[in-house]
Amino acid sequence: MADNVRPVWTDEELDAALATLHDQPTGAPDLAAAKAALFAALEQPLPAPKPARRWRWTAAAAVIVIIGGVAVAETVLSGPAAPTASAAAPTLHRAAIAAIREQDQVAGPDQYTYVRTDAWATDGVQLNGGRTLEKLVEIVSQTWVPTERSRDWLLRSALTGRGAWLVGSDAERKAAGIPADLFDRRGADVTAPCGDFASPAHKAPSCADRNLPAGWQNPTPAWLAGLPTDPQGMLSRLRADAPDNSRGDAELVTYVNDALQTGLVPAKVRAVLYQALALLPDLTVTQKEANLAGRVGVAMGVDDPAYPTRDDIIIDPATGRYIGERTVQLRTQDGIKAGTVTEFSAVTTSVADRLGEQPK
C-alpha cells in the first residue's frame, strides 16, 4: 500500500464510531439524527420511515484496515438491498454537506462565470527508432461564460513554457534534432456563442441547437436541471450513460470529472454527485493530501486491473469544492514508472464583470 495513503477518519471520529458500536451490540446503530441532519443540509425531505428490518451483522459490517500501522474502522450496515459504501464514503458525505453550506459565486445578468484551469498534460514525439519521448507541459486555460449562454463565450489558452520530462531529456531531444519549441506551441483566443469552440462560426438560433450535445462533457443548465436529485438515481443515470464500457465503475469517475472540470456544476448537483460516488464499492482514497497547483484535497479513484492508468477525482471535503482530476500510471509501461502522475488539471471559478477581463 502506498505510503501517502492515510486514515479516512480522525482519532475522534474513530472513537465515536467504536463507542456507538459497543453501545448497541444487538441492533443497528441509531442513524436517525445523522440522517435527518444530512437531508436538512441538502434541503431534501426526509424519506418516510420503512418497516422495521432485522439487521444481521457480518464480517463485512466492521471493516478494519491497517494503514501505516493504524487500525481504521469503518462501519457499514449489512442487510437486504443495502448499497455497499466505498472506502471514500466518509470523505464524500462530508464534502456533500459542505457543498450545500458553502455559497457558490453566482454571476449577475451582465457578468461572466470565470473558469481557470491549470493543467499539466502529456505531449510526445516518436523518434525514428520507435522510441517516444514524453514530456509534461503546463497549459493554462481561461473561460468566460456569459449568464445568457447564447452570447459569446471566450476561451483563452496557452502553454506556459514550463515542462518536465517523463521519458527522455533535453540532451536526447537535441541529439535527435528535435527543435526546442516543439513542446512550446502557443494557443490563441477563441470566441463562440454557446461555448461551441469547435465550430466558432456556428450561429444556431439557440444553444439547444448547437453542434455539441448536452451531457457530462457539456453540462448545460437544462441538462443539469434534469439530473436525478437522489444519490441512487444519480448513480443509475451514470451507469445508463456509460453502458457496457470496458472500464466499469472507473469510467463513472471519469464522467463525473468531465462534468465538474467545466466549473459549471452548481453546489446542489455536486453534492448529489459526491453521494452517488460514495455508493461505488471500489472507490478508495488514493491520497489524503493531494496538491494540485497549490490547492490541496483528498484524491479518490477506482483501479481497473485491465487499464494502465487510473483517473482520480480530487475534492476538498471542508468546502465541498471540486479541485480537479489527475491520471496516475498504475504499472510501469513505455518507460513511465508506476505511480507517476501523467496528467492533472486544477479548476477554480469566480465571477468577472467583462469578457476577457480578470476577476477583481
C-alpha positions in Angstrom: 0.0 0.0 0.0 1.3 3.5 -0.9 3.0 5.5 1.9 0.8 8.5 1.1 -2.5 6.8 2.0 -3.8 8.0 5.4 -6.7 7.0 7.6 -10.0 8.4 6.3 -11.2 9.1 9.9 -9.6 11.1 12.6 -8.9 9.6 16.0 -12.0 11.4 17.4 -14.3 10.0 14.7 -12.9 6.5 15.2 -13.5 6.7 19.0 -17.1 7.9 18.4 -17.8 5.1 15.9 -16.4 2.4 18.2 -18.4 3.8 21.1 -21.6 3.6 19.1 -20.9 0.0 18.2 -20.4 -1.0 21.8 -23.5 0.9 23.0 -25.8 -1.0 20.7 -24.4 -4.5 20.3 -27.6 -6.2 19.4 -29.0 -4.0 16.8 -28.2 -1.4 14.1 -26.7 1.9 15.2 -29.2 4.7 15.6 -28.6 6.8 12.4 -31.9 8.8 12.6 -30.3 12.1 13.8 -27.4 11.9 11.4 -29.7 11.1 8.5 -32.1 14.0 9.4 -29.1 16.4 9.6 -27.8 15.3 6.2 -31.2 15.6 4.4 -31.7 19.0 6.1 -28.4 20.2 4.8 -29.3 19.0 1.3 -32.7 20.7 1.6 -34.5 17.5 0.8 -37.4 16.0 2.6 -36.6 13.1 4.9 -37.9 9.9 3.4 -40.8 8.2 5.1 -39.6 5.5 7.6 -39.5 2.0 6.2 -40.8 -1.1 8.0 -38.6 -2.4 10.8 -35.9 -4.8 9.4 -33.8 -7.3 11.3 -30.2 -6.4 10.6 -27.6 -9.1 10.5 -24.0 -8.2 11.4 -21.5 -10.0 9.2 -17.7 -10.0 8.9 -18.1 -7.2 6.4 -20.1 -5.0 8.8 -16.9 -3.8 10.6 -14.0 -3.4 8.2 -10.6 -2.9 9.8 -7.9 -1.6 7.5 -4.3 -1.4 8.6 -2.8 1.8 7.2 0.6 3.0 8.3 0.3 0.9 11.5 -3.1 2.5 12.5 -6.3 0.5 12.6 -9.1 2.3 10.9 -12.6 1.1 11.5 -15.4 1.8 9.0 -18.9 0.5 10.0 -21.5 -0.3 7.4 -24.9 -1.9 7.8 -25.5 -5.1 6.0 -28.9 -6.2 5.1 -31.2 -6.8 2.1 -30.7 -4.3 -0.8 -28.3 -2.1 1.3 -25.9 -0.3 -1.0 -22.2 -1.0 -0.4 -20.4 2.1 0.9 -17.0 2.8 -0.6 -13.9 3.4 1.4 -14.1 7.0 0.4 -17.7 7.4 1.6 -17.0 9.4 4.8 -15.0 12.0 2.8 -17.6 12.3 0.1 -20.5 12.7 2.6 -18.6 15.5 4.4 -18.0 17.1 1.1 -21.7 16.8 0.1 -22.8 18.7 3.2 -20.1 21.3 2.9 -21.0 21.9 -0.8 -24.6 22.8 0.3 -23.4 25.1 3.1 -20.8 26.9 1.0 -22.2 29.6 -1.2 -21.2 29.4 -4.9 -20.4 32.7 -6.5 -23.2 33.4 -9.0 -22.7 35.8 -12.0 -25.3 38.5 -12.5 -27.2 39.1 -15.7 -24.4 41.1 -17.4 -21.5 39.2 -15.8 -19.5 36.1 -16.6 -18.6 32.9 -14.8 -14.8 32.8 -15.0 -13.3 29.3 -15.1 -9.5 28.9 -14.9 -7.9 25.5 -15.5 -4.2 24.9 -14.6 -3.2 21.7 -16.3 -0.2 19.6 -17.0 -0.7 17.3 -20.0 1.4 14.8 -21.7 2.9 15.7 -25.1 5.2 13.4 -27.1 7.1 12.8 -30.3 8.2 9.5 -31.7 11.9 9.1 -32.8 13.0 7.2 -36.0 13.9 4.2 -33.9 10.4 3.9 -32.5 11.2 5.3 -29.0 8.7 8.0 -27.9 9.8 11.0 -25.9 7.1 12.1 -23.4 7.0 15.4 -21.6 4.6 17.0 -19.2 3.7 20.5 -20.4 1.8 23.2 -18.5 -1.3 24.7 -20.0 -3.4 27.5 -18.5 -6.9 27.9 -19.9 -9.4 30.6 -19.0 -13.0 30.6 -20.0 -15.5 33.4 -19.7 -19.1 32.1 -19.7 -21.9 34.7 -20.0 -25.0 34.3 -17.9 -27.0 34.4 -21.1 -25.4 31.3 -22.7 -26.3 32.3 -26.3 -23.9 35.2 -26.1 -20.2 34.9 -27.0 -18.0 32.9 -24.7 -14.2 33.4 -24.7 -11.6 30.7 -24.4 -8.0 31.8 -23.8 -5.4 29.0 -23.5 -1.7 28.8 -23.9 1.3 26.7 -22.9 3.4 28.5 -20.3 6.7 27.1 -21.4 7.2 25.0 -18.3 7.6 21.3 -18.6 9.0 18.1 -17.1 10.3 15.0 -18.9 8.6 11.7 -18.3 10.6 9.8 -20.9 13.7 11.4 -22.3 15.7 14.5 -21.7 16.7 17.8 -23.4 20.0 16.1 -24.3 18.2 13.3 -26.1 15.9 15.8 -27.8 18.9 17.7 -29.1 20.7 14.6 -30.3 17.6 13.6 -32.3 17.5 17.0 -33.9 14.1 17.9 -32.4 13.6 21.7 -32.1 13.3 23.1 -28.6 10.0 24.9 -29.3 8.2 21.6 -30.4 6.7 21.4 -26.9 6.0 25.1 -26.7 3.2 25.7 -29.0 1.1 28.7 -28.1 -2.7 29.0 -28.1 -5.0 31.8 -29.1 -8.3 33.4 -28.1 -11.4 31.8 -29.4 -14.9 33.2 -29.1 -18.1 31.4 -29.8 -21.8 31.6 -28.9 -22.9 28.9 -26.5 -19.3 27.9 -26.0 -19.2 26.0 -29.3 -15.4 26.5 -29.6 -15.1 23.6 -32.1 -17.3 25.5 -34.5 -17.0 29.2 -33.6 -18.8 30.3 -36.8 -21.8 28.2 -36.0 -24.8 30.6 -35.4 -27.6 28.4 -34.2 -30.9 30.0 -33.2 -30.5 28.7 -29.6 -27.9 26.9 -27.6 -30.1 23.8 -27.8 -29.3 23.6 -31.5 -25.5 23.8 -31.1 -23.2 21.2 -32.6 -22.0 19.9 -29.2 -24.8 18.0 -27.5 -25.6 18.4 -23.8 -24.2 15.8 -21.5 -21.4 15.0 -19.0 -18.9 16.7 -21.2 -21.2 19.7 -21.8 -23.4 20.2 -18.7 -25.9 22.8 -19.9 -28.3 24.4 -17.3 -31.2 22.5 -18.8 -29.3 19.2 -18.7 -28.2 19.8 -15.1 -31.8 20.5 -14.1 -32.9 17.2 -15.5 -30.5 15.1 -13.4 -31.8 13.0 -10.6 -31.7 14.6 -7.2 -31.1 11.5 -5.1 -27.8 9.6 -4.9 -29.1 6.2 -6.1 -30.9 7.8 -9.0 -27.8 9.8 -10.0 -25.7 6.6 -9.9 -28.3 4.8 -12.1 -28.1 7.7 -14.5 -24.3 7.5 -14.6 -24.5 3.8 -15.3 -27.1 4.3 -18.0 -24.9 6.9 -19.8 -21.9 4.6 -19.7 -23.3 1.2 -20.6 -21.0 -1.8 -21.3 -17.9 0.3 -21.1 -14.6 -1.5 -20.7 -13.6 0.2 -17.5 -16.6 -0.4 -15.3 -17.0 2.0 -12.4 -13.7 3.6 -13.2 -15.4 5.2 -16.2 -18.1 6.7 -14.0 -15.4 8.6 -12.1 -14.2 10.0 -15.4 -17.7 11.1 -16.3 -18.1 13.0 -13.1 -14.7 14.6 -13.6 -15.7 15.6 -17.1 -18.7 17.5 -15.8 -17.1 19.1 -12.8 -14.0 20.3 -14.6 -16.2 22.6 -16.6 -16.7 24.7 -13.5 -20.4 25.0 -14.3 -21.9 22.4 -12.0 -23.8 24.1 -9.0 -23.3 23.1 -5.4 -26.6 21.1 -5.1 -25.7 18.9 -8.1 -22.2 18.5 -6.9 -23.5 17.3 -3.5 -25.6 14.6 -5.1 -22.7 13.5 -7.4 -20.5 13.1 -4.4 -23.1 10.9 -2.6 -23.5 8.9 -5.8 -19.8 8.3 -6.0 -19.9 7.1 -2.3 -22.0 4.2 -3.5 -19.2 2.8 -5.7 -17.9 -0.1 -3.7 -14.4 0.0 -5.2 -13.8 3.8 -4.8 -10.9 4.3 -2.4 -8.9 7.2 -1.0 -5.7 7.2 -3.0 -4.0 10.2 -1.3 -5.2 12.1 1.7 -3.5 15.3 0.8 -3.2 15.7 -3.0 -1.7 19.0 -4.1 -2.9 20.4 -7.5 -1.5 23.8 -8.4 -1.2 24.8 -4.8 -4.7 23.6 -3.8 -4.9 20.5 -1.5 -7.7 18.0 -1.4 -8.5 14.3 -1.0 -7.9 12.1 -4.1 -10.2 9.2 -4.8 -10.3 6.7 -7.6 -11.2 3.2 -8.9 -8.4 0.9 -10.1 -9.2 -1.1 -13.3 -6.8 -4.0 -13.5 -7.1 -4.2 -17.2 -6.2 -0.5 -17.7 -2.7 1.0 -17.3 -3.9 4.2 -15.6 -6.4 5.4 -13.0 -8.4 8.7 -13.1 -8.7 10.3 -9.7 -11.2 12.9 -8.6 -9.9 15.4 -6.0 -12.2 17.2 -3.6 -11.8 19.5 -0.6 -14.1 17.9 2.0 -14.0 21.0 4.2 -15.6 23.2 1.5 -17.2 20.7 -0.9 -15.3 22.3 -3.8 -14.1 20.3 -6.7 -10.3 20.8 -7.0 -9.6 18.8 -10.1 -8.6 15.5 -11.6 -5.4 13.6 -12.2 -4.2 10.5 -14.1 -1.9 8.1 -12.3 0.1 5.3 -14.0 -0.8 2.0 -12.4 2.0 -0.1 -13.8 5.4 0.7 -15.4 4.9 1.0 -19.2 6.7 2.6 -22.1 9.3 4.0 -19.7 6.8 5.6 -17.3 7.1 4.2 -13.8 4.0 3.0 -11.8 2.7 5.7 -9.5 3.7 8.6 -11.9 1.1 11.3 -12.3 0.9 11.7 -16.1 -1.7 14.4 -16.3 -3.6 16.7 -14.0 -5.8 19.7 -14.0 -6.9 22.1 -11.2 -10.1 24.2 -11.6 -11.1 27.4 -10.0 -14.2 29.5 -10.6 -15.1 33.1 -9.8 -17.1 36.0 -11.4 -15.8 38.5 -13.9 -17.5 41.8 -15.0 -16.4 41.8 -18.6 -15.4 39.4 -21.3 -11.7 38.9 -21.3 -11.1 40.7 -18.0 -9.7 39.0 -14.9 -11.9 38.9 -11.9 -11.3 41.6 -9.4 
